[in-house]
Amino acid sequence: MIVFDTSVILLALNPSTKPPLDPDTKKPIPRADERIEYLIDTLSKSKEKILIPTPVLSEVMVHAGAATTKYLNYFNNNSAFQIANFDQKAALEAAFSIKDSLDRGGIRIDATDPKVSRGKVKFDRQIVAIAKAEGATAVYSDDTDVFNYAKNVGLQAFKTADLDLPPEDPQHLLDLKE
């Protein structure tokens, strides 16, 4: 079982979404949407569940507009996806994580930007807490904070730049024009 953060699922829902920047080149990741689609196909074939935490669902729906029903149908009609709630177990995981950061110097101690809002820190930690509470093994996110929080609690974390491109079709079309 794995978790998708907003940055990753948006590429699947809307391929024209601006791709994240490659951490090495600082340029948009080439074919980012294809990488996500290939990952989803691979996970689906192996019967691996893709969790969408309710805070991620909320972030996606904020700007969905006319696509709201389309997005909900995508999640609800695709057996690879499961919406995961912020329930009591996840609330405890988030509380432990936040308490740990407070004990080590403050709620923002692990954030990449020391001026980030407390709300964002809590929201990001909720996403990771849901992953942990649901027994996920990995989190896919291009948000550096979500990525780092996942690693801090012992989950694997991946960015879009880490994902493989789909294999090239070995049957190339022949150009028979002269």
VOGU-122500 format. One record per atom (N, C-alpha, C, O): residue in one letter; atom name; x, z negated, y negated. Coordinates in steps of 0.2 Angstrom, whole numbers. Atoms other than C-alpha are relative to their C-alpha. Layout:
N
   resn   name      c1      c3      c2
      A     CA       X       Z       Y
...
END
This chain:
178
   resn   name      c1      c3      c2
      M      N       4       0       6
      M     CA       0       0       0
      M      C       5       0      -6
      M      O       9      -4      -7
      I      N      -4      -1       6
      I     CA       7       5     -17
      I      C      -5       0      -6
      I      O     -11       1      -5
      V      N       4       1       6
      V     CA       1       3     -35
      V      C       3       6      -5
      V      O       9       7      -6
      F      N      -1      -5       6
      F     CA       0      17     -49
      F      C      -1      -4      -6
      F      O      -7      -7      -7
      D      N       1       3       7
      D     CA       2      11     -67
      D      C      -3       6      -4
      D      O      -3      12      -1
      T      N       4      -5       4
      T     CA      -7      21     -81
      T      C       4       6      -1
      T      O       2      12       0
      S      N      -4      -6       1
      S     CA       8      32     -85
      S      C       0       5       6
      S      O       1      11       5
      V      N       0      -4      -6
      V     CA       8      39     -67
      V      C      -6       3       1
      V      O      -7       9       2
      I      N       6      -3      -2
      I     CA     -10      41     -64
      I      C      -3       5      -5
      I      O      -6      10      -3
      L      N       2      -5       5
      L     CA     -13      50     -80
      L      C       2       7       1
      L      O      -1      12       0
      L      N      -3      -7      -2
      L     CA      -2      64     -74
      L      C      -4       3       6
      L      O      -4       9       6
      A      N       4      -3      -5
      A     CA     -13      66     -59
      A      C      -7       2      -2
      A      O      -9       7       0
      L      N       7      -1       2
      L     CA     -29      65     -68
      L      C       0       6      -5
      L      O      -5      10      -5
      N      N      -1      -5       5
      N     CA     -23      77     -82
      N      C       7       3      -1
      N      O      11       0      -4
      P      N      -7      -3       0
      P     CA      -8      88     -79
      P      C       3       2      -6
      P      O       9       3      -7
      S      N      -3      -2       6
      S     CA      -7      92     -97
      S      C       2      -6      -4
      S      O       5      -6     -10
      T      N      -2       6       3
      T     CA      -3      74    -101
      T      C       8       1      -1
      T      O      12       3       3
      K      N      -7      -1       2
      K     CA      14      73    -110
      K      C       4      -4       5
      K      O       3     -10       7
      P      N      -4       4      -5
      P     CA      27      69     -97
      P      C       5      -5      -3
      P      O       7      -5      -8
      P      N      -5       5       2
      P     CA      38      54     -98
      P      C       7       3      -1
      P      O       8       8       2
      L      N      -7      -2       1
      L     CA      56      55    -103
      L      C       4      -2       6
      L      O       4      -8       8
      D      N      -5       1      -6
      D     CA      70      56     -90
      D      C       4      -5      -3
      D      O       7      -4      -9
      P      N      -5       5       2
      P     CA      80      40     -92
      P      C       7       2      -2
      P      O      10      -1      -6
      D      N      -7      -2       1
      D     CA      96      49     -91
      D      C       1       5      -5
      D      O       5       5      -9
      T      N      -1      -6       5
      T     CA      93      65    -101
      T      C      -4      -1      -6
      T      O      -2       2     -11
      K      N       5       1       6
      K     CA      80      58    -113
      K      C      -4       6      -2
      K      O      -7       6      -7
      K      N       4      -6       1
      K     CA      71      74    -111
      K      C      -6      -1       5
      K      O      -6      -4      10
      P      N       6       0      -5
      P     CA      53      77    -103
      P      C       2       1       7
      P      O       6       6       8
      I      N      -2      -1      -8
      I     CA      54      76     -84
      I      C      -3       6       2
      I      O      -9       7       1
      P      N       3      -6      -2
      P     CA      52      93     -78
      P      C      -5       0       6
      P      O      -4      -4      11
      R      N       5      -1      -6
      R     CA      36      97     -67
      R      C      -2      -7       2
      R      O      -3      -9       8
      A      N       2       7      -2
      A     CA      31      78     -68
      A      C      -6       0       3
      A      O      -7      -4       8
      D      N       7       0      -3
      D     CA      13      82     -64
      D      C       1       2       8
      D      O      -3       0      12
      E      N      -1      -2      -7
      E     CA      19      91     -48
      E      C       3      -5       4
      E      O       2      -6      10
      R      N      -3       6      -4
      R     CA      30      76     -43
      R      C      -5      -5       2
      R      O      -5      -7       8
      I      N       5       5      -2
      I     CA      15      65     -44
      I      C      -5       3       5
      I      O      -7      -1      10
      E      N       5      -3      -5
      E     CA       3      77     -35
      E      C       3       0       7
      E      O       0      -1      12
      Y      N      -3       0      -6
      Y     CA      16      79     -21
      Y      C       1      -7       3
      Y      O       0      -8       9
      L      N       0       7      -2
      L     CA      18      60     -20
      L      C      -7      -2       3
      L      O      -7      -5       8
      I      N       7       1      -2
      I     CA      -1      58     -19
      I      C      -1       3       7
      I      O      -4       0      12
      D      N       1      -3      -6
      D     CA      -2      71      -5
      D      C       4      -3       6
      D      O       1      -4      11
      T      N      -4       3      -5
      T     CA      12      63       5
      T      C      -2      -7       2
      T      O      -3      -8       8
      L      N       3       6      -1
      L     CA       5      46       3
      L      C      -7       0       4
      L      O      -8      -3       9
      S      N       7      -2      -3
      S     CA     -13      53       8
      S      C       1       1       8
      S      O      -2      -1      12
      K      N      -1      -2      -7
      K     CA      -6      61      24
      K      C       3      -6       4
      K      O       1      -6      10
      S      N      -3       6      -4
      S     CA       3      45      29
      S      C      -5      -6       0
      S      O      -4     -11       3
      K      N       6       5       0
      K     CA     -14      35      26
      K      C       2      -6      -4
      K      O      -1     -11      -3
      E      N      -2       6       4
      E     CA      -5      24      13
      E      C      -5       0      -6
      E      O      -7       5      -9
      K      N       4       1       6
      K     CA     -17      17       0
      K      C       3       0      -6
      K      O       9      -3      -7
      I      N      -3       1       7
      I     CA     -14      19     -18
      I      C      -5      -4      -4
      I      O     -11      -2      -5
      L      N       4       4       4
      L     CA     -21       5     -28
      L      C       0       1      -7
      L      O       6       3     -10
      I      N       1      -1       7
      I     CA     -27       7     -46
      I      C      -3      -7      -2
      I      O      -9      -9      -2
      P      N       2       7       3
      P     CA     -27     -11     -54
      P      C      -6       1      -5
      P      O      -5       6      -9
      T      N       6       0       5
      T     CA     -43     -14     -65
      T      C       3       1      -7
      T      O       0       4     -11
      P      N      -2      -1       6
      P     CA     -32     -16     -80
      P      C       3       8      -2
      P      O       2      10      -7
      V      N      -2      -7       1
      V     CA     -25       2     -77
      V      C      -6       4      -1
      V      O      -6       9      -5
      L      N       6      -3       0
      L     CA     -42       8     -74
      L      C      -3       0      -8
      L      O      -5       5     -11
      S      N       2       1       7
      S     CA     -47       1     -91
      S      C       4       4      -5
      S      O       1       7     -10
      E      N      -4      -4       5
      E     CA     -32       9    -100
      E      C      -2       7       1
      E      O      -2      11      -5
      V      N       1      -7      -1
      V     CA     -36      26     -92
      V      C      -7       2      -4
      V      O      -8       7      -7
      M      N       7      -2       3
      M     CA     -55      25     -98
      M      C       0      -1      -7
      M      O      -5       2     -10
      V      N       0       1       8
      V     CA     -51      20    -116
      V      C       0       7      -3
      V      O      -4       8      -8
      H      N       0      -7       3
      H     CA     -47      38    -120
      H      C      -3       5       5
      H      O      -1      11       3
      A      N       3      -5      -4
      A     CA     -56      47    -106
      A      C      -5       4      -3
      A      O      -6      10      -2
      G      N       5      -4       4
      G     CA     -70      52    -117
      G      C      -5       4       5
      G      O      -8       0       9
      A      N       4      -4      -4
      A     CA     -80      66    -109
      A      C       2       0       8
      A      O      -2       2      12
      A      N      -3       0      -7
      A     CA     -69      65     -93
      A      C      -1      -6       4
      A      O       1      -7       9
      T      N       1       7      -3
      T     CA     -75      47     -89
      T      C      -3       1       7
      T      O       0      -1      12
      T      N       3      -1      -6
      T     CA     -86      53     -75
      T      C       4       4       5
      T      O       5       2      11
      K      N      -5      -4      -5
      K     CA     -73      66     -68
      K      C       5      -5       2
      K      O       7      -5       8
      Y      N      -5       5      -2
      Y     CA     -60      52     -68
      Y      C      -3      -5       6
      Y      O       1      -6      11
      L      N       3       4      -5
      L     CA     -71      40     -59
      L      C      -2       3       7
      L      O       0       0      12
      N      N       1      -4      -6
      N     CA     -76      53     -46
      N      C       6       1       3
      N      O       7       1      10
      Y      N      -6      -2      -3
      Y     CA     -58      57     -43
      Y      C       2      -6       4
      Y      O       5      -6       9
      F      N      -2       7      -4
      F     CA     -55      38     -38
      F      C      -5      -1       5
      F      O      -2      -3      11
      N      N       5       3      -5
      N     CA     -71      35     -29
      N      C      -1       5       5
      N      O      -3       3      11
      N      N       1      -5      -6
      N     CA     -71      52     -19
      N      C       6       2       3
      N      O       6       6       7
      N      N      -7      -2      -3
      N     CA     -53      52     -14
      N      C       2      -7       4
      N      O       3     -12       1
      S      N      -1       6      -4
      S     CA     -50      40       1
      S      C       7      -3      -1
      S      O       8      -8       1
      A      N      -7       3       1
      A     CA     -32      38      -4
      A      C       0      -6      -5
      A      O       5     -10      -5
      F      N       0       5       5
      F     CA     -37      27     -19
      F      C      -5      -5       1
      F      O     -10      -5       4
      Q      N       4       6      -1
      Q     CA     -44      10     -20
      Q      C       1      -4      -7
      Q      O       7      -5      -9
      I      N       0       4       6
      I     CA     -48       0     -36
      I      C       1      -7       2
      I      O      -2     -10       6
      A      N      -2       7      -1
      A     CA     -40     -17     -36
      A      C      -2      -5      -6
      A      O       1      -4     -11
      N      N       2       4       6
      N     CA     -48     -31     -46
      N      C       5      -6      -1
      N      O      10      -7       3
      F      N      -4       6       3
      F     CA     -39     -45     -56
      F      C      -5      -6       3
      F      O      -9      -8      -1
      D      N       4       6      -2
      D     CA     -46     -59     -45
      D      C       3      -6       0
      D      O       9      -7      -3
      Q      N      -3       7       1
      Q     CA     -42     -77     -42
      Q      C       7       0       3
      Q      O      12      -3       0
      K      N      -6       0      -3
      K     CA     -27     -73     -31
      K      C       5       3      -5
      K      O      11       1      -6
      A      N      -4      -3       5
      A     CA     -20     -61     -44
      A      C       1      -4      -6
      A      O       6      -4     -10
      A      N       0       4       6
      A     CA     -24     -73     -58
      A      C       6      -5       1
      A      O       9      -7      -4
      L      N      -5       5      -2
      L     CA     -13     -86     -49
      L      C       7       3      -1
      L      O      12       0      -3
      E      N      -6      -4       0
      E     CA       1     -73     -47
      E      C       2       1      -7
      E      O       8       0      -9
      A      N      -1      -1       8
      A     CA       0     -69     -66
      A      C       2      -7      -3
      A      O       7      -7      -7
      A      N      -1       6       3
      A     CA       0     -87     -70
      A      C       7      -3       2
      A      O      11      -5      -2
      F      N      -7       2      -2
      F     CA      16     -91     -60
      F      C       5       4      -3
      F      O      10       1      -5
      S      N      -5      -4       3
      S     CA      25     -76     -67
      S      C       0      -2      -8
      S      O       6      -2     -10
      I      N       0       2       7
      I     CA      20     -81     -85
      I      C       3      -7      -1
      I      O       7      -8      -6
      K      N      -2       7       0
      K     CA      24     -99     -82
      K      C       8       0       1
      K      O      12      -3      -3
      D      N      -7      -1      -1
      D     CA      41     -94     -75
      D      C       4       3      -7
      D      O       9       0      -8
      S      N      -3      -2       6
      S     CA      45     -84     -91
      S      C       0      -5      -6
      S      O       5      -5      -9
      L      N       0       5       5
      L     CA      40     -98    -102
      L      C       5      -5       1
      L      O       8      -7      -4
      D      N      -5       5      -2
      D     CA      51    -110     -93
      D      C       7       3      -1
      D      O      12      -1      -3
      R      N      -7      -3       1
      R     CA      66     -98     -95
      R      C       1       2      -8
      R      O       6       5      -9
      G      N      -1      -2       7
      G     CA      63     -95    -114
      G      C      -5       3      -4
      G      O      -5       3     -10
      G      N       6      -3       3
      G     CA      46     -88    -118
      G      C      -3       6       3
      G      O       0       9       8
      I      N       4      -5      -4
      I     CA      33     -76    -113
      I      C       3       7      -1
      I      O       2      11       4
      R      N      -3      -6       1
      R     CA      43     -61    -120
      R      C       7       1       3
      R      O      11       6       2
      I      N      -7       0      -2
      I     CA      60     -66    -111
      I      C       2       6       4
      I      O       7       8       4
      D      N      -2      -6      -4
      D     CA      59     -51     -99
      D      C      -2       6      -3
      D      O      -1      12       0
      A      N       3      -7       3
      A     CA      51     -38    -110
      A      C       6       3      -3
      A      O      11       0      -6
      T      N      -5      -4       3
      T     CA      62     -24    -116
      T      C       0       0      -8
      T      O       6       1     -11
      D      N       1       0       7
      D     CA      56     -26    -134
      D      C      -2      -7      -1
      D      O      -7     -10       0
      P      N       2       7       1
      P     CA      57     -44    -140
      P      C      -6      -1      -5
      P      O      -8      -7      -5
      K      N       6       1       5
      K     CA      43     -41    -153
      K      C      -6       3       3
      K      O     -11       3       0
      V      N       6      -2      -3
      V     CA      31     -34    -140
      V      C      -6      -5      -1
      V      O      -4     -11      -1
      S      N       5       4       1
      S     CA      14     -41    -142
      S      C      -1      -5       7
      S      O       0      -2      12
      R      N       2       4      -6
      R     CA       9     -56    -130
      R      C      -5       3       4
      R      O      -5       3      10
      G      N       5      -3      -4
      G     CA      -6     -46    -125
      G      C       3       5       4
      G      O       0       6      10
      K      N      -3      -5      -5
      K     CA       4     -32    -118
      K      C       4      -3       5
      K      O       4      -1      11
      V      N      -3       4      -5
      V     CA      15     -44    -109
      V      C      -4      -2       5
      V      O      -3      -1      11
      K      N       5       3      -5
      K     CA       0     -52    -101
      K      C      -3       6       4
      K      O      -4       5      10
      F      N       3      -6      -3
      F     CA      -8     -35     -97
      F      C       5       3       5
      F      O       2       4      11
      D      N      -5      -3      -5
      D     CA       8     -28     -89
      D      C       1      -5       6
      D      O       1      -3      12
      R      N      -1       4      -5
      R     CA      10     -44     -79
      R      C      -6      -1       5
      R      O      -6      -2      11
      Q      N       6       0      -4
      Q     CA      -8     -43     -73
      Q      C       0       6       5
      Q      O      -2       5      11
      I      N       0      -6      -4
      I     CA      -5     -26     -66
      I      C       5      -2       6
      I      O       3       0      12
      V      N      -5       1      -6
      V     CA      10     -32     -56
      V      C      -3      -6       4
      V      O      -2      -6      10
      A      N       3       5      -4
      A     CA       1     -48     -51
      A      C      -5       3       5
      A      O      -6       0      10
      I      N       5      -3      -4
      I     CA     -13     -37     -44
      I      C       4       3       6
      I      O       2       2      12
      A      N      -4      -4      -5
      A     CA       0     -27     -34
      A      C       3      -6       5
      A      O       2      -5      11
      K      N      -3       5      -5
      K     CA       8     -43     -27
      K      C      -6      -4       4
      K      O      -5      -5      10
      A      N       6       3      -3
      A     CA      -9     -51     -23
      A      C      -3       4       5
      A      O      -5       1      10
      E      N       3      -5      -5
      E     CA     -15     -36     -14
      E      C       5       2       6
      E      O       3       5      11
      G      N      -5      -1      -6
      G     CA       1     -35      -3
      G      C       4       7      -1
      G      O       6      10       4
      A      N      -3      -6       1
      A     CA       8     -19     -11
      A      C       7      -1       1
      A      O      10      -6       0
      T      N      -7       0      -1
      T     CA      26     -14      -7
      T      C       4       3      -6
      T      O      10       2      -7
      A      N      -3      -3       6
      A     CA      29      -4     -23
      A      C      -4       2      -5
      A      O     -11       2      -4
      V      N       4      -2       6
      V     CA      24       0     -40
      V      C       3       6      -3
      V      O       9       7      -4
      Y      N      -2      -6       3
      Y     CA      25      17     -48
      Y      C      -2       0      -8
      Y      O      -8       0      -9
      S      N       1       1       7
      S     CA      27      16     -67
      S      C       5       2      -5
      S      O      11       2      -3
      D      N      -5      -2       5
      D     CA      36      24     -82
      D      C       0      -5      -6
      D      O       4      -4     -10
      D      N      -1       6       5
      D     CA      33       8     -92
      D      C       5      -4       2
      D      O       5      -8       7
      T      N      -5       4      -2
      T     CA      49      -1     -92
      T      C      -1      -7       2
      T      O       2     -10       6
      D      N       1       7      -1
      D     CA      42     -18     -93
      D      C      -4      -1       7
      D      O      -2      -5      10
      V      N       3       0      -7
      V     CA      30     -15     -78
      V      C       5       1       5
      V      O       5      -3      10
      F      N      -5      -1      -5
      F     CA      44      -8     -69
      F      C       4      -6       2
      F      O       6      -8       7
      N      N      -4       6      -1
      N     CA      55     -23     -72
      N      C      -4      -6       3
      N      O      -1      -9       7
      Y      N       4       6      -3
      Y     CA      41     -36     -69
      Y      C      -1       1       8
      Y      O       0      -4      11
      A      N       1      -2      -7
      A     CA      38     -27     -52
      A      C       7      -2       4
      A      O       6      -6       9
      K      N      -7       1      -4
      K     CA      57     -28     -47
      K      C       1      -8       0
      K      O       3     -11       5
      N      N      -1       8       0
      N     CA      57     -47     -53
      N      C      -4      -4       5
      N      O      -1      -9       7
      V      N       4       4      -5
      V     CA      44     -52     -41
      V      C       1       3       7
      V      O      -3       1      12
      G      N      -2      -2      -7
      G     CA      52     -43     -26
      G      C      -3       7       2
      G      O      -3       9       8
      L      N       3      -7      -2
      L     CA      42     -26     -26
      L      C       5       5      -2
      L      O       9       5      -6
      Q      N      -3      -6       2
      Q     CA      50      -9     -26
      Q      C      -3       3      -6
      Q      O      -9       2      -7
      A      N       3      -3       6
      A     CA      48       0     -42
      A      C       3       7      -1
      A      O       9       8       0
      F      N      -2      -7       0
      F     CA      49      19     -45
      F      C      -3       3      -7
      F      O      -8       1      -9
      K      N       2      -4       6
      K     CA      48      30     -61
      K      C      -1       7       2
      K      O       1       9       8
      T      N       1      -7      -2
      T     CA      42      48     -61
      T      C       7       4       1
      T      O       7       8       5
      A      N      -6      -4      -1
      A     CA      60      54     -63
      A      C       3      -2       7
      A      O       7       2       9
      D      N      -3       1      -6
      D     CA      64      46     -46
      D      C      -4       4       6
      D      O      -1       4      11
      L      N       4      -3      -5
      L     CA      51      56     -37
      L      C       2       7       2
      L      O       5      11      -3
      D      N      -2      -7      -2
      D     CA      54      72     -27
      D      C      -5       5      -2
      D      O     -10       4      -3
      L      N       4      -6       2
      L     CA      48      89     -32
      L      C      -3       2       7
      L      O       0       1      12
      P      N       3      -2      -6
      P     CA      37      97     -19
      P      C       5       6       3
      P      O       8       9      -1
      P      N      -5      -5      -3
      P     CA      47     108      -7
      P      C      -2       7      -2
      P      O      -8       9      -3
      E      N       2      -7       2
      E     CA      48     127     -12
      E      C      -3       3       6
      E      O      -1       2      12
      D      N       3      -4      -6
      D     CA      38     139      -1
      D      C       5       4       2
      D      O       8       8      -1
      P      N      -5      -4      -3
      P     CA      50     147      11
      P      C      -2       8       0
      P      O       2      12       0
      Q      N       3      -7       0
      Q     CA      39     163      10
      Q      C       0       2      -7
      Q      O      -5       1     -11
      H      N       0      -3       7
      H     CA      44     171      -7
      H      C      -4       6       0
      H      O      -3      10       5
      L      N       3      -7       1
      L     CA      34     185     -14
      L      C       5       5      -1
      L      O      10       4      -5
      L      N      -5      -5       2
      L     CA      43     201     -14
      L      C      -2       4      -6
      L      O      -8       6      -6
      D      N       1      -4       6
      D     CA      44     211     -30
      D      C       1       7       2
      D      O       7       9       2
      L      N       0      -7      -2
      L     CA      40     229     -24
      L      C       0       5      -5
      L      O       0      11      -4
      K      N       0      -4       6
      K     CA      40     236     -41
      K      C       7       3      -1
      K      O      12      -1      -1
      E      N      -7      -3       2
      E     CA      54     248     -46
      E      C       1       0      -7
      E      O       7       2      -9
END
